């Protein structure tokens, strides 16, 4: 009897078999899955909305950055074109200046050779006249006259050289001066 009492006590202590529990257990995971799925869909929608909200400013930032870069490139090209034009104009001004300096130097050289020829002719004429002189007072008069004429000639030649050198310098410096004035006027 001790065994049957033990069976009886064990039977009372054992839980009763639940026939509806497995159906409830199956329903609960489906509901949880549905809630999780709905929550995931809601999170996905929120994420997509957030992406869209962030994409618009990001795209706006990219567009403004792109336009700023394009504007910078256009301005750089314009500045380069302006600098290239100024450099070309300056190079042309130097070419004109150097050509004027060369022409001035040639004119001064020509004038110097003319002066040399005139002075040489005057000296030869003086020496011819000296050999033709018959008296000392005539020689002194001839020498005085020759010296006076030579001083006048040299003074005139010096003035001509000065004027020619001044003109050559002005012609040489003029194009560079004008170009510098234009360059600084454009730069300011």
ABEGO torsion letter per residue (X at the ends): XAAAAAAAAAAAABBBBBAAAAAAAAAAAAAAAAAAAAAAAAAAAAAAAAAAAAAAAAAAAAAAAAAAAAAAAAAAAAAAAAAAAAAAAAAAAAAAAAAAAAAAAAAAAAAAAAAAAAAAAAAAAAAAAAAABABAAAAAAAAAAAAAAAAAAAAAAAAAAAAAAAAAAAAAAAAAAAAAAAAAAAAX
